[in-house]
Amino acid sequence: MNSAFKAIHAASVNKAAALTHKQEVTRLYRNSLKLLFSWAVSRDVFIDEATKLRARFDANKGINRDAARSVIVDAKKEFDAYYHPDRYVVAYMPGGSKFMRNPPPPLEAVYPDGNYPEGATTGTNTPVWPDSIPITFRPVEDVTGYVVDYSKKNME
């Protein structure tokens, strides 16, 4: 490609904005709680450990920018060290135990000739969000990658 195409491509690609310090710390804390929940044996253990985790975050609240950067780098290394091989997944989300449980058969299998009766694509064949809410209740313009289509057995 010549330089003109490269310049147009560079201008049109949406680059991820750099996270602010607050966003970075918030995401680290939230992901740490999710990771802790994967390792926790019971709710009591989770609450006790979450309190200790919060205290560790609060202890570093007022430090300067340079020290904060090194603390975040160390925290990310510790986060990676405690990675859970079988993390907890909400049951109805992809990877959960209830995801796509007993989905209706694909319309192509039920009606191989392609003549679908009226109403065949309503009810259980209506695409739903991963939390089982029909898309008609929470419509958006572009649902690519977010909607479960039971008739195709995939996430569109």
Secondary structure, DSSP 8 states (H G I E B T S, - for coil): --HHHHHHHHHHS-------HHHHHHHHHHHHHHHHHHH-SSHHHHHHHHHHHHHHHHHTTT--HHHHHHHHHHHHHHHHHT--TT----TTSTTSTTTT-S----HHHH-TTS---TTTTSGGGS-B-TTS-BTTTS--S--TTT-EETTTTEE-
